Amino acid sequence: MLRLLAYFLLLLASASGVAREQLTYPLHHDGVNPESYAVDLLRLALSKAGGDFELQPSPQPMSPGRSVYSLERNDGDVQVIWTMTTREREAQLLPVRIPIYKGMIGWRIALVRADEQQLLEQLRSVDDLAKLRIGQRSDWPDTPILRANHLTVETSTGYPGLFRMLVAKRFDLLPLEAVVVEHEQQRMAQEGLGIAIDEHVILHYPSAFYYFTSKQRPELAEAIRRGLDATIADGSFERLFQQHFGATLRALHLKQRRIIELQNPLLPPLPLARKELWYQP
């Protein structure tokens, strides 16, 4: 009897292993695992979605453009990505319309050279901003957004090069998401680059970061949505957000900064009616 029970349990474990789906997300530009928060939140959501999934990074780094192309083709290299939504991106891919950073992706704080920390002290308007050169990666949606606001944007095809271009005075400021700017400034300081966080201004345009799947995987998008809704309902979404970003956002003193509002012509409809999905600085 015990032998039969053991055999049954072995079969069950084997069947479970076969059913477990490997979900691949794109490895970052230089082989570093991408944002730990987005991975942690996705893993949390999938654990509450009722399926059996295992997350893993792609074996080789993938640029944002390459990962979107892969997912659109559903070629099996990646099954899920997270990126800023645009009308074009939602036409290519299947969005899970829950903003994973609670809209904070559209709140941008600039990195400047350490010897020019007062550069933006007198900045009051988009016209003032237009006198400066802004750095961005060439395949980020932010680049056409900033250019649509008649701003001068210098681009790099690689992410690490942006910080060195800033130090080399190829442009004047590098706006990054409020949720990552402190981490990136500290990382660059460790590499010996003289870069500081501006203390005066915050740029804002409405936007959202979503998880995306292939349009041929609606059941996967639904599982992610179901899991995210469960994390919102039980409070684990908010706890994870605060764990990763609460101290950082408080340290940036967002309420004391001047807000420069920009237009986002790439914006599709957002789920603004769900107030619990959005962070208000």
Contacts in CASP RR format, 6 or more apart in sequence:
PFRMAT RR
TARGET T0000
AUTHOR 0000-0000-0000
METHOD contacts of the structure
MODEL  1
MLRLLAYFLLLLASASGVAREQLTYPLHHDGVNPESYAVDLLRLALSKAG
GDFELQPSPQPMSPGRSVYSLERNDGDVQVIWTMTTREREAQLLPVRIPI
YKGMIGWRIALVRADEQQLLEQLRSVDDLAKLRIGQRSDWPDTPILRANH
LTVETSTGYPGLFRMLVAKRFDLLPLEAVVVEHEQQRMAQEGLGIAIDEH
VILHYPSAFYYFTSKQRPELAEAIRRGLDATIADGSFERLFQQHFGATLR
ALHLKQRRIIELQNPLLPPLPLARKELWYQP
16 52 0 8 1.000
17 52 0 8 1.000
19 52 0 8 1.000
20 52 0 8 1.000
20 53 0 8 1.000
20 54 0 8 1.000
21 52 0 8 1.000
21 53 0 8 1.000
21 54 0 8 1.000
22 53 0 8 1.000
22 54 0 8 1.000
22 56 0 8 1.000
23 46 0 8 1.000
23 53 0 8 1.000
23 54 0 8 1.000
23 55 0 8 1.000
23 56 0 8 1.000
23 79 0 8 1.000
23 80 0 8 1.000
23 220 0 8 1.000
24 55 0 8 1.000
24 56 0 8 1.000
24 57 0 8 1.000
24 58 0 8 1.000
24 76 0 8 1.000
24 77 0 8 1.000
24 78 0 8 1.000
24 79 0 8 1.000
24 80 0 8 1.000
25 34 0 8 1.000
25 39 0 8 1.000
25 42 0 8 1.000
25 55 0 8 1.000
25 56 0 8 1.000
25 57 0 8 1.000
25 58 0 8 1.000
25 78 0 8 1.000
25 79 0 8 1.000
25 80 0 8 1.000
25 81 0 8 1.000
25 82 0 8 1.000
26 34 0 8 1.000
26 57 0 8 1.000
26 58 0 8 1.000
26 61 0 8 1.000
26 62 0 8 1.000
26 64 0 8 1.000
26 66 0 8 1.000
26 67 0 8 1.000
26 70 0 8 1.000
26 78 0 8 1.000
26 81 0 8 1.000
27 33 0 8 1.000
27 34 0 8 1.000
27 57 0 8 1.000
27 58 0 8 1.000
27 59 0 8 1.000
27 60 0 8 1.000
27 61 0 8 1.000
27 62 0 8 1.000
28 34 0 8 1.000
28 61 0 8 1.000
28 159 0 8 1.000
29 61 0 8 1.000
29 63 0 8 1.000
29 158 0 8 1.000
29 159 0 8 1.000
29 160 0 8 1.000
30 61 0 8 1.000
30 159 0 8 1.000
30 160 0 8 1.000
31 61 0 8 1.000
33 39 0 8 1.000
33 57 0 8 1.000
34 57 0 8 1.000
35 82 0 8 1.000
35 180 0 8 1.000
36 244 0 8 1.000
37 100 0 8 1.000
37 101 0 8 1.000
37 179 0 8 1.000
37 240 0 8 1.000
37 241 0 8 1.000
37 244 0 8 1.000
37 245 0 8 1.000
38 82 0 8 1.000
38 100 0 8 1.000
38 209 0 8 1.000
39 55 0 8 1.000
40 240 0 8 1.000
40 244 0 8 1.000
41 100 0 8 1.000
41 228 0 8 1.000
41 231 0 8 1.000
41 237 0 8 1.000
41 240 0 8 1.000
42 55 0 8 1.000
42 80 0 8 1.000
42 82 0 8 1.000
42 211 0 8 1.000
42 224 0 8 1.000
43 55 0 8 1.000
44 231 0 8 1.000
44 236 0 8 1.000
44 237 0 8 1.000
44 240 0 8 1.000
45 224 0 8 1.000
45 227 0 8 1.000
45 228 0 8 1.000
45 230 0 8 1.000
45 231 0 8 1.000
46 53 0 8 1.000
46 55 0 8 1.000
46 223 0 8 1.000
46 224 0 8 1.000
46 227 0 8 1.000
48 226 0 8 1.000
48 227 0 8 1.000
48 230 0 8 1.000
48 231 0 8 1.000
48 234 0 8 1.000
49 223 0 8 1.000
49 224 0 8 1.000
49 226 0 8 1.000
49 227 0 8 1.000
49 230 0 8 1.000
50 223 0 8 1.000
50 226 0 8 1.000
50 227 0 8 1.000
51 223 0 8 1.000
53 223 0 8 1.000
58 67 0 8 1.000
58 77 0 8 1.000
58 78 0 8 1.000
62 70 0 8 1.000
62 77 0 8 1.000
62 78 0 8 1.000
63 139 0 8 1.000
63 158 0 8 1.000
64 83 0 8 1.000
64 137 0 8 1.000
64 139 0 8 1.000
64 140 0 8 1.000
65 139 0 8 1.000
67 77 0 8 1.000
67 78 0 8 1.000
67 81 0 8 1.000
68 81 0 8 1.000
68 83 0 8 1.000
68 89 0 8 1.000
68 92 0 8 1.000
68 93 0 8 1.000
70 76 0 8 1.000
70 77 0 8 1.000
70 78 0 8 1.000
71 78 0 8 1.000
71 79 0 8 1.000
71 80 0 8 1.000
71 81 0 8 1.000
71 92 0 8 1.000
71 93 0 8 1.000
71 212 0 8 1.000
71 213 0 8 1.000
71 214 0 8 1.000
72 92 0 8 1.000
72 93 0 8 1.000
72 214 0 8 1.000
72 215 0 8 1.000
74 214 0 8 1.000
74 215 0 8 1.000
74 216 0 8 1.000
74 217 0 8 1.000
79 213 0 8 1.000
79 214 0 8 1.000
79 217 0 8 1.000
79 220 0 8 1.000
80 211 0 8 1.000
80 212 0 8 1.000
80 213 0 8 1.000
80 220 0 8 1.000
80 224 0 8 1.000
81 93 0 8 1.000
81 211 0 8 1.000
81 212 0 8 1.000
82 100 0 8 1.000
82 209 0 8 1.000
82 210 0 8 1.000
82 211 0 8 1.000
82 212 0 8 1.000
83 89 0 8 1.000
83 141 0 8 1.000
83 209 0 8 1.000
83 210 0 8 1.000
83 212 0 8 1.000
84 105 0 8 1.000
84 140 0 8 1.000
84 141 0 8 1.000
84 142 0 8 1.000
84 207 0 8 1.000
84 208 0 8 1.000
84 209 0 8 1.000
85 95 0 8 1.000
85 97 0 8 1.000
85 207 0 8 1.000
85 208 0 8 1.000
85 209 0 8 1.000
85 210 0 8 1.000
85 267 0 8 1.000
85 268 0 8 1.000
86 141 0 8 1.000
86 266 0 8 1.000
86 267 0 8 1.000
86 268 0 8 1.000
87 266 0 8 1.000
87 267 0 8 1.000
87 268 0 8 1.000
88 266 0 8 1.000
89 95 0 8 1.000
89 141 0 8 1.000
89 212 0 8 1.000
90 268 0 8 1.000
92 215 0 8 1.000
93 212 0 8 1.000
93 213 0 8 1.000
93 214 0 8 1.000
93 215 0 8 1.000
94 212 0 8 1.000
94 213 0 8 1.000
94 214 0 8 1.000
94 215 0 8 1.000
94 217 0 8 1.000
94 218 0 8 1.000
94 221 0 8 1.000
95 210 0 8 1.000
95 211 0 8 1.000
95 212 0 8 1.000
95 221 0 8 1.000
96 210 0 8 1.000
96 211 0 8 1.000
96 212 0 8 1.000
96 213 0 8 1.000
96 221 0 8 1.000
96 224 0 8 1.000
96 225 0 8 1.000
96 228 0 8 1.000
97 208 0 8 1.000
97 210 0 8 1.000
97 225 0 8 1.000
97 270 0 8 1.000
97 271 0 8 1.000
98 210 0 8 1.000
98 211 0 8 1.000
98 225 0 8 1.000
98 228 0 8 1.000
98 229 0 8 1.000
98 232 0 8 1.000
98 271 0 8 1.000
98 277 0 8 1.000
99 105 0 8 1.000
99 208 0 8 1.000
99 209 0 8 1.000
99 210 0 8 1.000
99 270 0 8 1.000
99 271 0 8 1.000
99 277 0 8 1.000
99 278 0 8 1.000
100 209 0 8 1.000
100 210 0 8 1.000
100 211 0 8 1.000
100 228 0 8 1.000
101 177 0 8 1.000
101 179 0 8 1.000
101 208 0 8 1.000
101 209 0 8 1.000
101 241 0 8 1.000
101 279 0 8 1.000
102 241 0 8 1.000
102 277 0 8 1.000
102 278 0 8 1.000
102 279 0 8 1.000
103 207 0 8 1.000
103 208 0 8 1.000
103 209 0 8 1.000
103 277 0 8 1.000
103 278 0 8 1.000
103 279 0 8 1.000
104 177 0 8 1.000
104 178 0 8 1.000
104 179 0 8 1.000
104 245 0 8 1.000
104 249 0 8 1.000
104 279 0 8 1.000
104 281 0 8 1.000
105 177 0 8 1.000
105 179 0 8 1.000
105 207 0 8 1.000
105 208 0 8 1.000
105 209 0 8 1.000
106 177 0 8 1.000
106 203 0 8 1.000
106 204 0 8 1.000
106 205 0 8 1.000
106 206 0 8 1.000
106 207 0 8 1.000
107 177 0 8 1.000
107 178 0 8 1.000
107 202 0 8 1.000
107 203 0 8 1.000
107 204 0 8 1.000
107 254 0 8 1.000
107 281 0 8 1.000
108 142 0 8 1.000
108 175 0 8 1.000
108 176 0 8 1.000
108 177 0 8 1.000
108 178 0 8 1.000
108 202 0 8 1.000
108 203 0 8 1.000
108 204 0 8 1.000
108 205 0 8 1.000
109 175 0 8 1.000
109 176 0 8 1.000
109 177 0 8 1.000
109 178 0 8 1.000
109 181 0 8 1.000
109 197 0 8 1.000
109 198 0 8 1.000
109 201 0 8 1.000
109 202 0 8 1.000
109 203 0 8 1.000
109 252 0 8 1.000
109 257 0 8 1.000
110 120 0 8 1.000
110 173 0 8 1.000
110 174 0 8 1.000
110 175 0 8 1.000
110 176 0 8 1.000
110 197 0 8 1.000
110 198 0 8 1.000
110 201 0 8 1.000
110 203 0 8 1.000
111 163 0 8 1.000
111 166 0 8 1.000
111 173 0 8 1.000
111 174 0 8 1.000
111 175 0 8 1.000
111 176 0 8 1.000
111 181 0 8 1.000
111 184 0 8 1.000
111 185 0 8 1.000
111 188 0 8 1.000
111 195 0 8 1.000
111 196 0 8 1.000
111 197 0 8 1.000
111 198 0 8 1.000
112 119 0 8 1.000
112 120 0 8 1.000
112 166 0 8 1.000
112 172 0 8 1.000
112 173 0 8 1.000
112 174 0 8 1.000
112 195 0 8 1.000
112 196 0 8 1.000
112 197 0 8 1.000
112 198 0 8 1.000
113 119 0 8 1.000
113 166 0 8 1.000
113 167 0 8 1.000
113 169 0 8 1.000
113 194 0 8 1.000
113 195 0 8 1.000
113 196 0 8 1.000
114 194 0 8 1.000
114 195 0 8 1.000
114 196 0 8 1.000
115 194 0 8 1.000
116 172 0 8 1.000
117 196 0 8 1.000
117 198 0 8 1.000
117 199 0 8 1.000
119 132 0 8 1.000
119 172 0 8 1.000
119 173 0 8 1.000
119 198 0 8 1.000
120 173 0 8 1.000
120 198 0 8 1.000
120 200 0 8 1.000
120 201 0 8 1.000
121 200 0 8 1.000
122 128 0 8 1.000
123 129 0 8 1.000
123 200 0 8 1.000
123 201 0 8 1.000
123 258 0 8 1.000
123 260 0 8 1.000
124 258 0 8 1.000
125 260 0 8 1.000
126 149 0 8 1.000
126 150 0 8 1.000
126 151 0 8 1.000
126 260 0 8 1.000
126 261 0 8 1.000
126 262 0 8 1.000
129 151 0 8 1.000
129 203 0 8 1.000
129 260 0 8 1.000
130 150 0 8 1.000
130 151 0 8 1.000
130 152 0 8 1.000
132 152 0 8 1.000
132 171 0 8 1.000
132 172 0 8 1.000
132 173 0 8 1.000
133 152 0 8 1.000
133 153 0 8 1.000
133 154 0 8 1.000
133 170 0 8 1.000
133 171 0 8 1.000
133 172 0 8 1.000
133 173 0 8 1.000
134 146 0 8 1.000
134 151 0 8 1.000
134 152 0 8 1.000
134 153 0 8 1.000
134 154 0 8 1.000
134 171 0 8 1.000
134 172 0 8 1.000
134 173 0 8 1.000
134 174 0 8 1.000
134 175 0 8 1.000
135 153 0 8 1.000
135 154 0 8 1.000
135 155 0 8 1.000
135 156 0 8 1.000
135 162 0 8 1.000
135 165 0 8 1.000
135 166 0 8 1.000
135 170 0 8 1.000
135 171 0 8 1.000
135 173 0 8 1.000
135 174 0 8 1.000
135 175 0 8 1.000
136 142 0 8 1.000
136 143 0 8 1.000
136 146 0 8 1.000
136 153 0 8 1.000
136 154 0 8 1.000
136 155 0 8 1.000
136 156 0 8 1.000
136 162 0 8 1.000
136 174 0 8 1.000
136 175 0 8 1.000
137 143 0 8 1.000
137 155 0 8 1.000
137 156 0 8 1.000
137 157 0 8 1.000
137 158 0 8 1.000
137 159 0 8 1.000
137 162 0 8 1.000
138 155 0 8 1.000
138 156 0 8 1.000
138 157 0 8 1.000
138 158 0 8 1.000
139 157 0 8 1.000
141 207 0 8 1.000
141 266 0 8 1.000
142 175 0 8 1.000
143 153 0 8 1.000
143 155 0 8 1.000
144 265 0 8 1.000
144 266 0 8 1.000
145 205 0 8 1.000
145 207 0 8 1.000
145 262 0 8 1.000
145 263 0 8 1.000
145 264 0 8 1.000
145 265 0 8 1.000
145 266 0 8 1.000
146 153 0 8 1.000
146 262 0 8 1.000
147 153 0 8 1.000
148 263 0 8 1.000
148 264 0 8 1.000
148 265 0 8 1.000
148 266 0 8 1.000
149 262 0 8 1.000
149 263 0 8 1.000
154 165 0 8 1.000
154 170 0 8 1.000
154 171 0 8 1.000
156 162 0 8 1.000
156 165 0 8 1.000
162 174 0 8 1.000
163 174 0 8 1.000
163 184 0 8 1.000
163 188 0 8 1.000
163 191 0 8 1.000
163 193 0 8 1.000
163 195 0 8 1.000
164 193 0 8 1.000
165 171 0 8 1.000
166 173 0 8 1.000
166 174 0 8 1.000
166 195 0 8 1.000
167 193 0 8 1.000
167 194 0 8 1.000
167 195 0 8 1.000
173 198 0 8 1.000
175 203 0 8 1.000
176 184 0 8 1.000
178 202 0 8 1.000
178 248 0 8 1.000
178 249 0 8 1.000
178 252 0 8 1.000
178 254 0 8 1.000
178 281 0 8 1.000
179 244 0 8 1.000
179 245 0 8 1.000
179 248 0 8 1.000
179 249 0 8 1.000
181 197 0 8 1.000
181 252 0 8 1.000
182 197 0 8 1.000
182 248 0 8 1.000
182 251 0 8 1.000
182 252 0 8 1.000
183 248 0 8 1.000
185 195 0 8 1.000
185 196 0 8 1.000
185 197 0 8 1.000
188 194 0 8 1.000
188 195 0 8 1.000
189 195 0 8 1.000
197 252 0 8 1.000
199 253 0 8 1.000
199 257 0 8 1.000
200 257 0 8 1.000
200 258 0 8 1.000
201 257 0 8 1.000
201 258 0 8 1.000
201 259 0 8 1.000
201 260 0 8 1.000
202 254 0 8 1.000
202 257 0 8 1.000
202 258 0 8 1.000
202 259 0 8 1.000
202 260 0 8 1.000
202 281 0 8 1.000
203 259 0 8 1.000
203 260 0 8 1.000
203 262 0 8 1.000
204 259 0 8 1.000
204 260 0 8 1.000
204 261 0 8 1.000
204 262 0 8 1.000
205 261 0 8 1.000
205 262 0 8 1.000
205 263 0 8 1.000
205 264 0 8 1.000
206 264 0 8 1.000
206 267 0 8 1.000
206 270 0 8 1.000
207 264 0 8 1.000
207 267 0 8 1.000
208 270 0 8 1.000
211 221 0 8 1.000
211 224 0 8 1.000
211 228 0 8 1.000
212 221 0 8 1.000
213 220 0 8 1.000
213 221 0 8 1.000
213 224 0 8 1.000
214 220 0 8 1.000
228 237 0 8 1.000
231 237 0 8 1.000
231 240 0 8 1.000
232 238 0 8 1.000
232 276 0 8 1.000
232 277 0 8 1.000
241 279 0 8 1.000
249 279 0 8 1.000
249 281 0 8 1.000
254 281 0 8 1.000
255 281 0 8 1.000
271 277 0 8 1.000
272 278 0 8 1.000
END
